[in-house]
């Protein structure tokens, strides 16, 4: 579970820094981590450029061609795909005060007795 939380955190924050941050001025990012018995929820809130990650790479690799081998694999382009495949639920909204609000829910794996 720790790996999954770190993956989602790193990919989403990296995308905010790379793509949502405004070139001139500051971009503010807040991250909230909530834990429950069976679920961990990460909430990302930023004042960057509008972007809905839920509408991109929605669990399929249709937008990203599969390389024949690692030498042909592009650098990057798989982050949102990994987040979609890791998350049990994702939701995005652009707030009235022009903020991106993304919630990513990670379901704890079921344990065998």
Secondary structure, DSSP 4 states (H G I P E B T S, - for coil): -HHHHHHHHHHHHHHIIIIIS-SSS---EEEEEEE-SSEEEEEEEE-SS---GGGSS-S--TTSPPPSSGGG--SS--HHHHHHHH-SEEEEEE-TTS-EEEEEEEEPPP---
